[in-house]
Amino acid sequence: MNLESISYIIDTLYAIFAMTLIIFMVPGFAMLEAGIVRTKNVTAVLTINTLIYAIASLSFLLFGYSLAFGDLGSDSMSKYAAFLFQMAFVGKVINIMSGGVSERAKVVPLAIFTIVMAAVLYPLVVNVTWGSNFLEGTILELSMYDLAGSTVIHSTGGWALLAAILIIGARKGRYTKDGGIRVIPASNIPLVTLGAFLLWIGWFGFNGGSVGSIASKENADLVALTIMNTNTAGLSGAIMIAIIMQIMYKKLDLTMILNGALGGLVAITAGPDLYDIYTPILVGAIGGGLVVIGVSLFDKLRIDDPVGALSVHLLNGIWGTIAVGIFASNGDDITMLGQLKGIVLIGIFAFISSFIILYIINKIIPLRAGNDEEMQGLDVEECGLEAYPEFKRAF
């Protein structure tokens, strides 16, 4: 067996291992969201997360991959491993969106949107950034560096979520007529914690796998650096929010601390392979701070996001992509102008296209559950199965 064959096998196994880590993010999103929502909506949240993985993956297999990359193929690893790795990404865009409209969005319309996002919208974003690039040679061609998707995945999902919230509105009783904000506490903090750490673990495959190869000493070192920097940013984001919460409120809110970690992880995703081992501390800390700012800002704007996905994914997706321009610009293939151009063009496309598709779906099948359904809980009305049938419901 020659060296080239050995490298091929090693990279194939590594891609499959990274894909497996990313798939752990499916229960990660599911557990985090199930812990955040009220007990009467837990089954609905778990159902849509399960369907997102199934529908998005199959839609990407049938339509999305070819639109993004062209023919199925890879020179450095098995073409099937290369596909599986990319397939693991696609559902995360919709997971980001679905959590932010939980407790009032119906399952079937979200499932329909999942098909469109996985088969068309997300693959088009991938095409012009990581894929075959139909914009090449035009004025709209992008030169943005985004290793694992701060903008391509996280901001795209965030823009889709913003479009959905503008259409579907806030949960009943979240905002009072006198301008107040009603706190709706998480129903299961252990589940939130479990979900956040599953996401954290999945991020190592998300970012580390995006390096593309581990079959040489140089690439092995780069993968290890990427994963180390990813972890560091998460640590920094969690610590920053803990400090802010203690100073501002004299309380250590665990849900905010966990979102701070996730914000740091989103922020580092654009360039963990480009930084030294100290820069991610700053990138992650700013990411954690943005979560605090974002949660307060969106509530003031009466944009109801139960899981804080806009603050974690949209704002930090933007920040992480800008951070590459600040800390890793080389004046050649990585520039601040190139990063900003990518953020703006992808943001415009993701928001407008998502809004149009969701608006059309909403006209055919209402996105939002009725008042009685929302009060009763989507578990009973949408799924016919309560997650905690022995519990007294908290309305």
Rosetta blueprint (number, residue, H / E / L):
1 M L
2 N L
3 L H
4 E H
5 S H
6 I H
7 S H
8 Y H
9 I H
10 I H
11 D H
12 T H
13 L H
14 Y H
15 A H
16 I H
17 F H
18 A H
19 M H
20 T H
21 L H
22 I H
23 I H
24 F L
25 M H
26 V H
27 P H
28 G H
29 F H
30 A H
31 M H
32 L H
33 E H
34 A H
35 G H
36 I H
37 V L
38 R L
39 T H
40 K H
41 N H
42 V H
43 T H
44 A H
45 V H
46 L H
47 T H
48 I H
49 N H
50 T H
51 L H
52 I H
53 Y H
54 A H
55 I H
56 A H
57 S H
58 L H
59 S H
60 F H
61 L H
62 L H
63 F H
64 G H
65 Y H
66 S H
67 L H
68 A H
69 F H
70 G L
71 D L
72 L L
73 G L
74 S L
75 D L
76 S L
77 M L
78 S L
79 K H
80 Y H
81 A H
82 A H
83 F H
84 L H
85 F H
86 Q H
87 M H
88 A H
89 F H
90 V H
91 G H
92 K H
93 V H
94 I H
95 N H
96 I H
97 M H
98 S H
99 G H
100 G H
101 V L
102 S L
103 E L
104 R L
105 A E
106 K L
107 V H
108 V H
109 P H
110 L H
111 A H
112 I H
113 F H
114 T H
115 I H
116 V H
117 M H
118 A H
119 A H
120 V H
121 L H
122 Y H
123 P H
124 L H
125 V H
126 V H
127 N H
128 V L
129 T L
130 W L
131 G L
132 S L
133 N L
134 F L
135 L L
136 E L
137 G L
138 T L
139 I L
140 L L
141 E L
142 L L
143 S L
144 M L
145 Y L
146 D L
147 L L
148 A L
149 G L
150 S H
151 T H
152 V H
153 I H
154 H H
155 S H
156 T H
157 G H
158 G H
159 W H
160 A H
161 L H
162 L H
163 A H
164 A H
165 I H
166 L H
167 I H
168 I H
169 G L
170 A L
171 R L
172 K L
173 G L
174 R L
175 Y E
176 T L
177 K L
178 D L
179 G L
180 G L
181 I E
182 R L
183 V L
184 I L
185 P L
186 A L
187 S L
188 N L
189 I H
190 P H
191 L H
192 V H
193 T H
194 L H
195 G H
196 A H
197 F H
198 L H
199 L H
200 W H
201 I H
202 G H
203 W H
204 F H
205 G H
206 F H
207 N H
208 G H
209 G H
210 S L
211 V L
212 G L
213 S L
214 I L
215 A L
216 S L
217 K H
218 E H
219 N H
220 A H
221 D H
222 L H
223 V H
224 A H
225 L H
226 T H
227 I H
228 M H
229 N H
230 T H
231 N H
232 T H
233 A H
234 G H
235 L H
236 S H
237 G H
238 A H
239 I H
240 M H
241 I H
242 A H
243 I H
244 I H
245 M H
246 Q H
247 I H
248 M H
249 Y H
250 K L
251 K L
252 L L
253 D L
254 L H
255 T H
256 M H
257 I H
258 L H
259 N H
260 G H
261 A H
262 L H
263 G H
264 G H
265 L H
266 V H
267 A H
268 I H
269 T L
270 A L
271 G L
272 P L
273 D L
274 L L
275 Y L
276 D L
277 I L
278 Y L
279 T H
280 P H
281 I H
282 L H
283 V H
284 G H
285 A H
286 I H
287 G H
288 G H
289 G H
290 L H
291 V H
292 V H
293 I H
294 G H
295 V H
296 S H
297 L H
298 F H
299 D H
300 K H
301 L L
302 R L
303 I L
304 D L
305 D L
306 P L
307 V L
308 G L
309 A H
310 L H
311 S H
312 V H
313 H H
314 L H
315 L H
316 N H
317 G H
318 I H
319 W H
320 G H
321 T H
322 I H
323 A H
324 V H
325 G H
326 I H
327 F H
328 A L
329 S L
330 N L
331 G L
332 D L
333 D L
334 I L
335 T L
336 M H
337 L H
338 G H
339 Q H
340 L H
341 K H
342 G H
343 I H
344 V H
345 L H
346 I H
347 G H
348 I H
349 F H
350 A H
351 F H
352 I H
353 S H
354 S H
355 F H
356 I H
357 I H
358 L H
359 Y H
360 I H
361 I H
362 N H
363 K H
364 I H
365 I L
366 P L
367 L L
368 R E
369 A L
370 G L
371 N H
372 D H
373 E H
374 E H
375 M H
376 Q H
377 G L
378 L H
379 D H
380 V H
381 E H
382 E H
383 C H
384 G L
385 L L
386 E L
387 A L
388 Y L
389 P L
390 E L
391 F L
392 K L
393 R L
394 A L
395 F L
